[in-house]
Amino acid sequence: MLRGRESLIRLVGKRQRNVSLPAREELECGDVSLEIKGGLSLACCDWVECPVCGKQIRGNELLVNCHLDTCLQRGKKKKNSVQHTLFHFNLSKKVEYEESGNCVLEIQQSPPLETGVDCNTAAGSPEPEVSSTLECFEEPDVANSVLPAELNSETRDLYNGCLEARIAGRKYHRDVECQAGMRVHLVREPENPMDTYAVKVLTADGLSLGHIPKELSRYLSPLMDKGVVDVQGYVSESTSEAARLKLDLREIQSRTIGSLSEEKVLAVKWSRLMDAADKGQDHGCRYQQNFLYMLQVVLERDLHLFTPDEIELLEAFRSISSDGQRLFVRLAQRKGPWFRLQNIFYEDIGDTNSAVHELVERRYLVFNADVNSSELLEHLTVQELKDLAVNSKIMIKSATLSLKKIQLITAIRDALISLHFNLTALIREATGPCIRIAETLEVLLWRLQRLFFLNGEQEFHVFLLVDIGRIKYPSYRCARTMPVFASREDFLAYEQHPFLARFSAAWVYATICTVAASFLEKERRYAEAINLFKQLLSMQYCPGRRGYWTLRLSIDLEHLQRLEESLLVAENGLNDFSVRGGDRIALQRRVLRLGKPPRRWKVPPYAALLKKKQKVVTIMGRPLNNANGMKSRFYGYDGQQCSVEDLALQYYAGEDGGGWKGVHSESGIWLTLFGLLMWDVIFSDVPDVFQTPFQTAPLDLCTDSFYPVRSSLIESRLQAIRDGGARQLVAETWAEHYGTSCSGVNWEKYSLEDLQTITVCIGGPGLSVICKLLAEDHSNWTAGMPDLLLWKEKEARLAEVKGPGDRLSEQQVAWFLILSDANVPVELCKVSKTMNDRS
């Protein structure tokens, strides 16, 4: 049985290509004999019924094909039709174009063309009302656009319009005078090595002022090459550094109408040209608008964290001219700190000098009045540094002049120190005037970004990545009911330390003390380390570290032979709700070892669980290195060098290992599945957890509050997973959110097919246990997961791989126990050295 488009070809024949558009006057309803260029005729065609919508249309092959494409694109179907399943889906293919030089070549089927056959059936023979409408046309680089309405004689003014554009590359043609009001004309430059779509802007004397921007020339050039439009224009604005044009585009009435396919392409090019021109009005200042948005958000919700002087300085930014705002934002994103004024040029800034002086007056920028001359050396080019060395008559070896820039700077700085005369005047003469952002503003910029993004990784460039589509963030509602920092004092206390994604200074102090205690232990100063751990445990901060602190305190007490106290610390730690995962297993092991009779007579209830043995599989491998402290490397079964995990994967894939398909993922694949299965839960509407549009997870994901706040949603989703709905949930999330950034989700590493297979192999009960652990204690259970995930048919297995001399960590033991209780097969794969190894 034929399916899909092949059925349509058999039913109505292949589409006709390269058929010129009929003029509207040739397609009036009253005509009985209509001729279309190319020899096709609409004369006296029989009426047929459309198998999609059921309407009556003329039986001409061209009209039938066009009408069918339109119906299929719109998804219409005939009621009670035997073809219901065939035409239920949108079968019409999109059009893709391959741009080669100045030609646009159609490489797939033509887009749907509604040749309108709006069939208004009345008594007798229906009278069709025919028109040519172009819809739903896409080009690969621009999606979801709307085309001009019709391509016929009535819309011959389709290619008439005006647009504004800047002159690109003006700085390379400063020697050519450019004044407001002067007439210009455009000339194609297909031989341009940088851009085959280049369009030059020439004066009346034929002198070049620059080029039309690329985002416009790529659409304007085909219209000019085909002789569709005549372009006239004049300079509307002009400064010493930039200029703008106003262009008037008029369709050439004497042009030859091309084929149907060619006219469609030209119509699309015109539509894209107009869209690009409209977007270009705001494109240059998008970063300016983003900065103003960030400034507004921070001042609205964290105004209490700034002093009156700081508020006045920040509020004054809105009153700065547009050029001044753009220049400041541009400089704020550059490395700096100093910028040579002669090298500052941006095409979207009209008058750079005026903008600089305005920002200096407003205390946003400062000139190099008090700068150390050695700092300016880094802003000189290599040739300028060589010239400086020669002009200042510094005795530098001739070989030095062939050194790299950093070596030249070092040589000149050394000469400055050893010589008695001052080179400041020569250096400043070489650099020219320099500016930098005022130090007060640099601090405020840092605070603005930290308060807006609430982390130390994201900065202002994230806006750009979103604007150009490089990053896509999930959709959620930002709801804030309380400030992150209650007062300026809290913020300043926190600001004194590196930004570590915890909003309290105590968290930073705890980190410092934890590191200090580890140094004390290495020096065997156990008494001092014990005092430090006791102070840390007396705090109410960092609950995720309490297990580690308790364990280390118990170990250090044992080092001092204070065994009873060490046992009490371990037992009390097990009563602490914050002690979880591997730390809890380690404390339980300590209680069993230290709590033997006569210290303790009663056996703890968890003793049997800890004595449970893991399944162990031993494989042999020829090692490449045996150095202590280095990751083991082996020769694989294929003779190539590989890691110990890759060696295990090769073993499991072989006949002896069971023919498993596997992946070395550790926590990666589980975090991906957790994100896909719990997407709606993660991004549910909860107050205060989403505070910026650039978050990949709620702020409370790695805290104890994540599960209780969403317990009903989580339990409902877990039940759906237990009931076998994981495969469908993964597919739905994948289809709706593919490519959207989410913490832990890796869209590229795993395919949808593999993920769905894994959900079936693991089974609903096992998946629900893993997802619940990650929901209850995300930060703790993301570590220690088994290295390998293996699956085949409807069976799955996990394996932790250990090389020679390696052993399971307490966190890994905890995962083994959890997975075993959930009936998820898990085993330990030990890799041993072969007997013939001589090392």
C-alpha positions in Angstrom: 0.0 0.0 0.0 1.3 3.4 -0.9 1.6 6.0 1.8 2.1 9.7 2.2 3.2 11.8 -0.7 3.8 8.9 -2.9 0.1 8.2 -2.9 -0.5 11.8 -3.9 1.8 11.5 -6.9 0.0 8.4 -8.0 -3.3 10.1 -7.5 -2.8 13.5 -9.2 0.6 13.3 -10.9 3.9 15.2 -10.2 4.0 18.9 -9.7 4.8 21.2 -12.6 7.9 23.3 -12.0 9.1 26.5 -13.5 5.6 27.6 -14.6 5.3 31.4 -14.9 2.6 33.1 -12.9 -0.6 34.0 -14.9 -1.6 37.6 -14.8 -4.7 38.4 -12.8 -6.6 39.6 -15.9 -6.0 36.2 -17.5 -7.6 34.4 -14.5 -10.9 36.3 -14.2 -13.7 34.0 -13.3 -15.6 34.7 -16.5 -12.9 33.4 -18.8 -13.5 30.1 -20.4 -10.1 29.6 -22.1 -7.1 30.7 -20.1 -3.6 30.4 -21.3 -0.6 30.4 -19.0 3.0 30.9 -20.2 4.6 27.6 -21.0 1.7 26.3 -23.0 -0.6 25.1 -20.2 -4.2 25.6 -20.6 -7.2 26.0 -18.2 -9.7 25.8 -21.0 -12.9 23.9 -20.3 -11.4 21.6 -17.7 -13.7 19.1 -16.0 -14.6 19.8 -12.4 -13.1 17.3 -9.9 -13.5 16.9 -6.2 -10.5 17.6 -3.9 -9.8 14.4 -1.9 -8.6 16.6 1.0 -11.2 19.2 1.6 -14.0 17.9 -0.7 -14.4 21.1 -2.7 -15.0 21.2 -6.5 -12.0 22.4 -8.5 -11.1 22.5 -12.1 -9.4 19.3 -13.3 -6.3 21.0 -14.7 -3.2 19.3 -13.4 -1.5 22.6 -12.3 -4.5 23.8 -10.3 -5.1 20.4 -8.8 -1.5 20.2 -7.6 -1.4 23.7 -6.3 -4.7 23.3 -4.5 -3.6 20.0 -2.9 -0.4 21.5 -1.6 -2.4 24.3 0.0 -4.9 21.9 1.6 -2.1 19.6 2.9 -0.2 22.6 4.4 -3.3 23.7 6.2 -4.1 20.2 7.4 -7.6 20.2 6.0 -9.4 16.9 5.5 -12.6 15.8 3.9 -15.3 14.7 6.2 -16.1 10.9 6.1 -13.4 10.4 3.5 -11.9 7.1 2.9 -8.6 8.9 2.6 -8.8 10.2 6.2 -5.6 8.5 7.5 -3.7 9.5 4.4 -4.5 13.2 4.5 -4.7 13.6 8.3 -1.1 14.8 8.6 0.7 17.7 7.2 2.5 16.1 4.3 3.7 19.2 2.4 7.5 19.5 2.5 9.2 22.8 3.3 11.4 24.5 0.8 15.1 24.8 1.4 17.4 26.9 -0.6 21.0 26.6 -1.4 22.7 30.0 -2.0 25.5 29.8 -4.5 27.1 33.1 -5.5 24.2 35.3 -6.6 21.9 32.5 -7.5 19.3 30.9 -5.3 18.7 27.3 -6.2 15.7 25.3 -5.2 16.8 22.0 -3.9 13.5 20.6 -2.6 9.9 20.6 -3.5 8.3 24.0 -4.2 6.4 25.7 -1.4 2.6 25.4 -1.2 0.9 27.8 -3.6 -2.8 28.4 -3.1 -4.1 29.0 -6.6 -7.2 29.6 -5.0 -9.7 27.9 -5.8 -12.2 29.2 -3.3 -15.0 27.0 -4.4 -18.3 28.6 -3.6 -20.7 26.0 -4.7 -24.1 27.2 -5.9 -26.8 25.8 -8.1 -25.4 24.5 -11.3 -21.7 24.5 -12.2 -19.5 26.2 -9.6 -17.8 29.4 -10.6 -14.2 29.4 -9.2 -12.5 32.5 -7.9 -8.9 32.1 -8.8 -6.0 34.0 -7.2 -2.3 33.3 -6.5 -1.4 33.5 -2.9 2.0 32.7 -1.5 2.0 31.4 2.1 4.1 29.6 4.7 7.4 30.1 2.9 10.6 29.6 4.9 14.2 30.1 4.4 16.7 28.2 6.5 18.1 31.3 8.3 14.8 33.0 9.0 11.8 31.1 10.3 8.2 31.8 11.0 8.0 34.8 8.6 5.1 36.1 6.6 5.3 36.6 2.9 3.8 39.3 0.7 0.2 38.6 0.0 0.0 38.1 -3.8 2.1 37.9 -6.8 0.1 39.2 -9.7 -0.4 42.3 -11.8 -2.5 44.1 -9.2 0.5 44.0 -6.8 3.1 45.1 -9.2 4.0 47.7 -6.5 5.1 44.9 -4.2 8.8 45.8 -4.7 8.3 49.5 -3.8 9.3 50.9 -0.4 11.8 52.9 1.7 14.3 51.8 4.2 17.1 53.2 6.4 20.5 51.8 6.8 23.9 52.7 8.0 27.0 52.7 5.8 29.2 49.9 6.9 33.0 50.2 6.7 32.9 54.0 6.9 36.2 54.1 8.8 38.0 52.7 5.7 36.8 55.6 3.5 37.2 58.6 5.8 39.1 60.4 3.1 35.9 60.6 1.0 33.7 63.5 2.1 30.3 62.5 3.3 27.7 65.2 4.1 24.1 65.0 5.1 21.8 65.4 2.1 24.2 64.3 -0.6 22.8 61.9 -3.2 24.2 58.4 -3.5 23.7 55.4 -5.7 24.3 51.7 -5.1 26.4 49.3 -7.2 26.8 45.6 -6.9 30.3 44.2 -6.1 30.1 40.4 -6.7 33.8 40.1 -6.9 34.3 41.3 -3.3 36.5 38.6 -1.7 34.8 39.1 1.7 31.2 39.0 0.6 29.8 38.0 -2.8 26.6 39.8 -1.9 28.4 43.1 -1.4 26.7 46.3 -2.4 28.8 49.5 -2.6 27.6 53.0 -1.7 29.0 55.5 -4.2 28.8 59.3 -4.4 27.7 61.1 -7.6 31.4 61.3 -8.5 31.8 57.5 -8.2 33.8 57.6 -5.0 33.1 54.8 -2.4 31.6 55.7 0.9 31.4 52.2 2.2 29.0 49.3 1.8 25.4 48.3 2.7 25.4 46.1 5.8 25.6 42.4 5.2 22.3 41.7 6.9 20.6 43.8 4.1 22.9 43.2 1.1 22.3 39.4 1.2 18.6 40.1 0.3 19.0 43.3 -1.7 21.7 42.0 -4.1 19.5 39.3 -5.8 16.9 41.9 -6.4 19.5 44.2 -8.0 21.0 41.3 -10.0 17.7 40.3 -11.5 16.9 43.9 -12.4 13.8 44.0 -10.1 14.4 47.3 -8.3 16.0 50.6 -8.9 17.6 52.1 -5.8 18.0 55.8 -5.1 19.1 57.4 -1.8 20.8 60.1 0.1 22.8 60.5 3.3 20.4 61.3 6.1 23.0 61.6 9.0 26.8 62.0 8.9 29.5 62.4 11.5 33.3 61.9 11.3 32.9 58.2 12.1 29.5 57.0 10.9 26.8 57.8 8.4 23.2 56.7 7.7 21.3 56.4 4.4 17.7 56.7 3.4 17.0 54.5 0.4 14.0 54.6 -2.0 13.3 51.3 -3.8 11.1 51.2 -6.9 10.2 48.3 -9.0 11.4 48.5 -12.6 8.2 48.4 -14.6 9.9 47.1 -17.7 11.4 44.1 -16.0 10.7 40.6 -17.4 8.5 38.5 -15.1 10.4 35.3 -14.3 9.2 31.8 -13.7 6.9 30.8 -10.8 9.9 29.5 -8.8 12.0 32.6 -9.5 9.2 35.0 -8.5 8.6 33.2 -5.3 12.3 33.5 -4.4 12.4 37.2 -5.2 9.2 37.8 -3.1 10.9 36.1 -0.2 14.1 38.1 -0.7 12.0 41.3 -0.6 10.2 40.2 2.5 13.4 39.4 4.3 15.0 42.7 3.2 12.1 44.6 4.8 12.2 42.5 7.9 16.0 42.9 8.2 15.7 46.7 7.7 13.0 46.9 10.5 15.1 44.8 12.9 18.2 46.8 12.0 16.6 49.9 13.5 16.9 48.3 17.0 19.7 45.8 16.4 22.5 48.1 17.2 21.1 49.2 20.5 19.9 45.8 21.7 22.8 45.6 24.1 21.9 49.1 25.3 18.3 48.0 26.0 19.5 44.9 27.8 21.7 46.9 30.1 18.9 49.3 30.9 16.7 46.4 31.7 19.3 44.9 34.0 19.7 48.2 35.7 16.0 48.7 36.1 15.5 45.2 37.6 18.2 45.6 40.2 17.2 49.1 41.3 13.6 48.0 41.6 14.2 45.0 43.9 17.6 45.8 45.6 17.5 49.5 45.9 18.1 49.2 49.7 21.6 47.8 49.0 23.0 51.0 47.5 23.9 54.3 49.1 22.2 57.5 48.1 25.3 58.6 46.1 25.4 55.2 44.3 21.7 55.4 43.5 22.1 58.9 42.1 25.0 57.8 39.9 23.1 54.8 38.6 19.9 56.7 38.0 21.8 59.3 36.1 22.7 56.7 33.4 19.2 57.0 32.0 19.7 60.7 31.3 22.9 60.1 29.4 22.6 60.4 25.6 22.1 57.3 23.5 25.7 57.4 22.2 27.0 57.8 25.7 25.0 54.8 26.9 26.1 52.6 24.1 29.8 53.6 24.5 29.7 52.9 28.2 28.1 49.4 27.8 30.6 48.6 25.0 33.6 49.5 27.1 32.2 47.7 30.1 32.3 44.4 28.2 35.9 44.9 27.0 39.0 43.7 28.9 40.5 47.1 29.7 41.2 48.7 32.0 42.6 51.4 29.6 41.4 52.1 26.1 43.2 54.2 23.5 40.8 56.8 22.3 42.1 56.7 18.7 41.2 52.9 18.6 37.6 53.3 19.8 35.2 53.1 16.9 31.7 51.7 16.7 29.4 52.1 13.7 26.3 52.4 15.9 27.8 55.3 17.9 27.5 58.6 15.9 30.0 60.8 17.7 32.5 59.0 19.9 34.4 62.1 21.1 31.2 63.8 22.3 30.1 60.6 24.0 33.5 60.3 25.8 33.5 63.8 27.1 29.9 63.4 28.3 30.7 60.2 30.2 33.8 61.9 31.7 31.6 64.8 32.9 29.2 62.4 34.5 32.0 60.6 36.3 31.6 57.4 34.4 34.9 57.6 32.6 38.3 59.1 33.5 41.3 60.1 31.4 44.8 58.9 31.9 45.9 61.8 34.1 47.4 59.8 37.0 48.1 56.5 35.3 51.4 54.8 35.7 53.2 55.0 32.3 54.2 51.3 32.5 50.5 50.3 32.4 50.0 52.0 29.0 52.8 49.9 27.5 50.4 46.9 27.1 48.2 49.0 24.8 50.9 49.7 22.3 51.4 47.5 19.3 54.7 45.6 18.7 55.8 48.1 16.1 55.0 51.0 18.4 57.0 49.4 21.2 60.0 49.0 18.9 59.7 52.6 17.8 59.5 53.7 21.4 62.7 51.8 22.3 64.5 53.4 19.3 63.2 57.0 19.9 64.0 56.9 23.6 67.5 55.7 22.9 67.2 52.9 25.4 70.1 50.5 25.1 68.3 47.4 24.2 70.0 44.5 22.4 69.2 44.3 18.7 67.9 40.8 19.3 65.3 42.2 21.6 63.6 44.0 18.8 62.6 40.6 17.4 61.0 39.4 20.6 57.3 39.0 21.3 55.2 41.8 22.7 55.3 40.7 26.3 59.1 40.4 26.1 59.5 43.9 24.6 57.3 45.3 27.4 59.5 43.6 30.0 62.6 45.0 28.5 61.3 48.6 28.3 60.1 48.3 31.9 63.4 47.1 33.1 65.0 50.1 31.3 62.6 52.5 33.0 63.7 51.2 36.4 67.4 51.4 35.6 67.4 54.8 33.9 67.0 58.1 35.6 65.0 60.0 33.0 61.2 59.9 32.7 59.6 58.2 29.6 56.1 59.1 30.6 55.8 61.8 28.0 57.1 59.5 25.2 54.7 56.7 26.2 51.7 59.0 26.4 52.6 60.5 23.1 52.7 57.1 21.6 49.4 55.9 23.1 47.5 59.2 22.7 44.6 60.0 25.1 43.4 56.9 27.0 40.3 56.4 29.0 39.0 53.9 31.5 35.8 53.2 33.4 35.9 54.9 36.8 36.7 52.5 39.7 33.5 53.4 41.5 31.5 52.4 38.4 33.5 49.2 38.1 32.5 48.1 41.6 28.8 49.1 40.8 28.9 47.1 37.6 30.1 44.0 39.4 27.4 44.4 42.0 24.7 44.9 39.3 25.6 41.7 37.5 25.9 39.7 40.8 22.6 40.9 42.1 20.8 40.3 38.7 22.2 36.9 37.9 22.7 35.7 41.5 25.7 33.6 40.6 29.4 34.1 39.8 29.4 32.4 36.4 26.9 34.5 34.3 27.7 38.0 33.2 26.2 40.5 30.8 27.3 38.6 27.7 24.5 36.1 28.5 22.0 38.5 27.0 23.9 38.4 23.7 24.0 34.6 23.7 20.2 34.6 24.1 19.6 37.2 21.5 21.5 35.3 18.8 19.9 32.0 19.8 23.0 30.3 21.2 21.4 29.6 24.5 17.7 29.0 25.2 16.4 29.1 28.8 13.2 27.5 30.1 10.0 29.4 30.5 9.0 30.1 34.0 7.6 33.0 36.1 10.1 35.0 38.2 8.3 35.6 41.6 10.2 37.3 44.4 8.6 37.9 47.8 11.7 38.7 49.8 15.1 40.1 49.2 18.1 37.9 49.0 20.1 40.3 51.2 18.1 41.9 54.0 20.5 44.9 54.4 23.5 46.5 52.9 25.6 45.3 55.8 24.8 41.7 54.9 25.7 42.3 51.3 29.0 44.0 52.1 29.9 41.2 54.5 29.2 38.7 51.8 31.0 40.7 49.2 34.3 40.6 51.0 34.8 37.0 49.7 34.6 35.3 46.3 31.1 34.7 45.0 30.4 31.1 45.8 26.7 30.8 45.1 25.7 31.0 48.8 24.2 34.2 50.1 25.9 34.5 53.5 29.4 35.4 54.7 29.2 32.5 57.2 29.2 30.0 54.4 32.5 31.4 53.1 34.0 31.4 56.6 32.9 27.7 57.0 34.7 26.9 53.7 37.9 28.5 54.9 37.8 26.7 58.2 37.2 23.4 56.5 40.2 23.8 54.3 42.3 25.0 57.3 41.3 21.8 59.3 42.5 19.6 56.5 45.9 21.3 56.6 46.0 20.8 60.4 45.3 17.1 59.9 48.1 16.7 57.4 50.5 18.2 59.9 49.0 15.8 62.6 47.8 18.7 64.7 44.7 16.8 65.6 43.8 18.7 68.8 43.6 22.0 66.8 41.6 20.3 64.1 39.2 18.9 66.6 38.5 22.3 68.1 37.9 23.7 64.6 35.4 20.9 63.7 33.6 21.4 67.0 33.1 25.1 66.2 31.9 24.3 62.7 29.3 21.8 64.0 28.1 24.3 66.5 27.0 26.5 63.6 23.7 26.3 61.8 25.2 26.9 58.4 26.2 24.5 55.6 24.0 21.5 56.5 25.4 19.5 53.6 28.9 19.5 55.2 27.8 18.4 58.7 28.4 14.7 57.7 31.9 15.4 56.6 32.7 17.5 59.7 31.3 14.8 62.0 33.2 12.0 60.3 36.5 13.9 60.5 36.0 14.8 64.1 35.4 11.2 65.0 38.5 10.1 63.1 40.7 12.8 64.7 39.5 11.8 68.2 40.5 8.2 67.4 44.0 9.4 66.4 44.3 10.8 69.9 43.1 7.5 71.4 39.9 9.1 72.7 37.9 6.1 71.5 34.8 6.5 73.6 34.4 10.1 72.6 35.0 9.2 69.0 32.2 6.6 69.2 29.8 9.0 70.8 30.4 11.6 68.1 29.7 8.9 65.4 26.5 7.8 67.2 25.3 11.4 67.6 26.1 12.1 64.0 23.7 9.3 62.9 20.9 11.2 64.7 21.6 14.3 62.7 19.1 14.7 59.9 21.7 16.5 57.8 24.1 13.6 57.7 23.3 11.6 54.6 24.6 9.3 51.9 28.2 8.2 52.0 28.9 10.2 55.2 26.1 8.3 57.0 27.5 4.9 55.7 31.0 5.8 56.9 29.7 6.8 60.4 27.7 3.5 60.6 30.8 1.6 59.8 32.7 3.4 62.5 30.0 2.6 65.1 30.2 -1.1 64.2 33.9 -1.1 64.5 34.3 1.0 67.6 31.1 -0.3 69.3 32.2 -3.9 69.9 31.8 -5.4 73.3 32.4 -4.3 76.0 31.8 -0.7 74.8 28.5 -1.7 73.2 26.6 -4.9 73.5 23.6 -4.2 71.3 24.0 -4.7 67.5 22.7 -1.8 65.5 19.8 -2.5 63.1 21.8 -1.5 60.1 24.6 -4.0 60.7 23.1 -6.6 58.4 22.7 -4.1 55.6 26.3 -3.0 55.8 27.5 -6.6 55.7 25.7 -7.2 52.5 28.2 -8.3 49.8 28.4 -6.7 46.3 28.5 -8.8 43.2 32.0 -8.7 41.9 33.2 -9.3 38.3 36.9 -9.5 37.7 38.5 -9.0 34.3 42.1 -9.0 33.2 43.9 -6.1 31.4 47.4 -5.2 30.3 48.3 -1.9 32.0 50.0 0.9 30.3 51.1 2.7 33.4 51.3 1.8 37.1 52.3 5.1 38.6 50.7 6.0 41.9 48.4 8.9 41.9 47.7 8.6 38.1 44.6 7.3 36.4 45.1 3.8 35.2 45.5 3.3 31.5 45.2 -0.1 29.7 45.5 -1.7 26.3 42.0 -2.5 25.2 40.8 -5.7 23.5 41.3 -3.9 20.2 44.9 -3.2 21.0 44.4 0.6 21.4 45.1 2.5 24.6 42.0 3.2 26.8 40.8 4.0 30.3 39.8 1.4 32.8 36.1 2.2 32.1 36.5 1.8 28.3 38.2 -1.5 28.9 35.2 -2.7 31.0 32.8 -1.5 28.3 34.7 -3.5 25.7 34.5 -6.6 28.0 30.7 -6.2 28.5 30.1 -5.7 24.8 31.9 -9.0 24.0 30.5 -12.5 24.1 32.1 -13.3 27.4 30.6 -10.1 29.0 27.1 -10.8 27.7 26.8 -8.6 24.7 25.7 -5.4 26.5 25.3 -2.0 25.0 26.7 0.5 27.4 27.8 4.0 28.2 30.3 5.5 30.6 28.1 8.1 32.2 28.4 8.1 36.0 25.8 10.7 37.0 25.4 12.3 33.6 22.6 10.0 32.1 20.7 10.0 35.4 20.7 13.7 35.7 19.5 13.9 32.1 16.7 11.5 32.8 15.8 13.3 36.0 15.5 16.6 34.1 13.4 15.1 31.4 11.1 13.2 33.7 10.7 16.0 36.3 10.8 19.0 33.9 7.4 20.3 34.9 8.2 19.8 38.6 11.6 21.6 38.3 10.1 24.6 36.6 6.8 24.8 38.5 5.7 28.1 39.8 7.2 28.5 43.3 7.8 31.9 44.9 11.4 33.2 45.1 13.1 30.3 43.4 13.2 32.0 40.0 14.6 35.5 40.2 16.2 36.1 36.8 15.3 35.0 33.2 18.7 33.2 32.9 18.3 30.3 35.3 18.7 26.7 34.3 17.2 25.4 37.6 15.4 26.9 40.6 17.5 28.3 43.4 16.3 25.7 45.9 17.1 22.6 43.7 20.1 21.6 45.8 18.5 22.4 49.2 16.2 20.5 51.6 13.3 22.7 50.7 13.0 21.5 47.1 11.0 18.3 47.9 8.7 19.5 50.7 7.5 22.6 48.7 6.6 20.4 45.7 5.8 17.1 47.4 2.4 16.6 45.8 3.7 17.3 42.3 6.8 15.1 42.9 4.8 12.2 44.3 2.3 12.4 41.4 5.1 12.3 38.9 6.8 9.4 40.7 3.6 7.4 40.6 3.3 8.0 36.8 6.9 6.7 36.5 6.2 3.6 38.6 3.2 2.9 36.4 5.4 2.8 33.3 4.9 6.3 31.9 8.6 7.2 31.8 9.0 6.5 28.1 6.1 8.8 27.1 7.2 11.5 29.6 10.8 11.5 28.1 9.4 11.7 24.5 7.0 14.6 25.4 9.7 16.6 27.2 12.1 16.0 24.4 9.7 17.2 21.7 8.6 20.3 23.6 11.9 21.5 25.1 14.7 20.1 23.0 17.8 22.4 23.2 16.5 24.4 26.2 19.1 24.7 28.9 18.3 22.8 32.1 20.7 21.8 34.8 22.0 18.3 34.3 20.3 17.7 30.9 22.7 16.9 28.1 20.8 17.0 24.8 23.7 16.1 22.6 25.3 13.1 24.3 22.3 10.8 24.5 19.7 10.1 21.8 16.0 10.0 22.4 15.8 6.4 21.3 18.6 5.3 23.8 16.9 7.3 26.6 13.6 5.7 26.0 15.2 2.2 25.8 17.0 2.8 29.1 13.7 3.9 30.8 12.1 0.6 29.8 15.1 -1.5 30.7 15.6 0.1 34.2 11.9 -0.2 34.9 9.4 2.2 36.6 10.1 1.2 40.2 13.9 1.6 39.9 13.6 5.0 38.0 11.2 6.3 40.6 13.6 5.5 43.5 16.5 7.3 41.7 14.3 10.3 40.9 13.1 10.5 44.5 16.6 10.5 45.9 17.6 13.3 43.5 14.5 15.3 44.4 15.0 14.9 48.2 18.8 15.6 48.3 20.0 16.6 44.9 23.4 17.9 45.9 24.3 14.8 47.8 23.1 12.0 45.5 24.5 13.5 42.3 27.9 12.0 43.4 29.0 8.4 43.6 26.7 6.9 40.9 28.1 3.8 39.2 30.4 4.4 36.2 28.7 2.3 33.6 25.1 1.8 32.5 24.5 -1.4 30.5 21.4 -2.5 28.7 20.1 -5.0 26.2 16.5 -5.8 25.1 14.4 -5.2 28.3 17.2 -5.7 30.8 19.6 -3.2 32.4 22.6 -3.3 34.7 24.9 -0.8 36.4 28.6 -1.4 37.1 31.2 0.5 39.1 34.7 0.0 37.6 37.8 -0.1 39.8 41.4 -0.5 38.7 44.2 -2.2 40.6 44.5 -0.9 44.1 41.3 1.1 44.0 38.3 0.6 46.2 34.7 1.8 46.6 34.1 5.1 48.4 31.5 5.4 51.1 29.2 7.3 48.8 29.5 4.6 46.2 28.7 2.0 48.8 25.6 4.0 49.7 24.5 3.9 46.0 25.1 0.1 45.9 22.8 -0.4 48.9 20.1 1.9 47.5 20.0 0.3 44.1 20.1 -3.2 45.5 17.0 -2.4 47.6 15.3 -1.0 44.5 16.0 -4.3 42.7 18.2 -2.6 40.1 21.1 -4.9 39.2 24.4 -3.4 40.2 27.9 -5.0 40.3 31.5 -4.1 41.0 33.9 -4.7 38.0 37.5 -5.1 39.2 40.2 -4.8 36.6 43.4 -6.8 37.4 46.7 -6.9 35.7 47.5 -9.8 33.4 49.9 -12.4 34.7 52.4 -11.8 31.9 52.8 -8.1 32.8 56.5 -7.5 33.8 56.0 -4.2 35.5 
